[in-house]
Amino acid sequence: MPYQHSIHALQIAYLGFCGVVGKLRLLPSVLARKLMHIGTGPIYLLCWPLYTAAPASRWLAASVVVAAGLQFALVGSGAVRSEALVAGVSRTGRREELLRGPLYYAIAHVAVTLALWRGSPAGVLALAMLCGGDGLAEVVGRSAGSRTPRLPHNPSKTWAGSLACWAGGSATALPLLLHFRACGMFDAALAAGGPAAAALSGWRLAAGVGLCSGIGAAVESLPLGDADNFAVPAATALAARLYFGR
């Protein structure tokens, strides 16, 4: 339990740090905003193996993100004032933005936590793509600008951004999955043997991560706007369920 509290405290501190960075303009606005988008999810996932096997554990974990979502809703609606939070997570500095992308981001985390808790690689992959994949795509896409070709089906995005989405999601998911396996989260599947166990071992695990991340990156390339906070993890999770069989 102390470890859970420590990581949750780290999450809160990280969100506060992102807000301060945005408010003080220590980084360009895109990078400041993406600090929150990319970093919060992996820190949250690191906490999952620390919970017990009790059925209530997933609800306790989800409550952390519910609290963050409520904060986005309160600040976005104007009920609570937080210039640091608005500066850290909004594109234009308008508080109303928190009611879209950031709030959707929190809702997606809660949904994945409750539906795909711990024993399924799909949950890890879904959030890894939402954070490391979708988050990095915008950073690289904007940085590349006119130096890289645009996607034929969505000229607002670039090939560089889509490649970064795939690479970022894969690089985030694989270490987390290896960590989950080392912590015994997939012991039931490994003990059962068969295709599901094989998919969690060796090159098949890496191949599955690359394949599922590729599907997530393909969905991220579509002109979905803030809805990609739902579409990317949903598509990635579906692909992972089919590949890993759980």
CORHUQUI-V265981 format. One record per residue. PHI is phi as a letter, one per 40 degrees, with the letter a starting at -180 (* if undefined). Layout:
phi: {PHI;PHI}
This chain:
phi: {*;d;c;c;c;c;c;c;c;c;d;c;c;c;c;c;c;c;c;c;d;c;c;c;f;c;b;d;d;c;c;c;c;c;d;c;c;c;c;c;c;d;c;c;c;d;c;d;c;c;c;c;c;c;d;c;c;c;c;c;c;c;c;c;c;d;c;c;c;c;c;d;c;c;c;c;c;g;c;b;b;a;c;c;c;c;c;c;b;b;c;b;g;c;c;c;c;c;c;b;d;c;c;c;d;c;c;c;c;c;c;c;d;c;c;b;c;f;c;b;c;c;c;c;c;c;c;c;c;c;c;c;c;c;c;c;d;c;c;c;d;c;c;c;f;c;c;b;c;c;c;c;c;a;c;c;b;b;c;c;c;c;c;c;c;c;c;c;c;c;c;c;c;c;c;c;c;c;c;c;c;c;c;g;c;b;d;c;c;c;c;c;g;g;d;c;c;c;c;c;b;f;c;c;c;c;c;c;c;c;c;c;c;c;c;c;c;c;c;c;c;c;c;b;g;c;c;c;c;c;c;c;c;c;c;c;c;c;c;c;c;c;c;c;g;a}
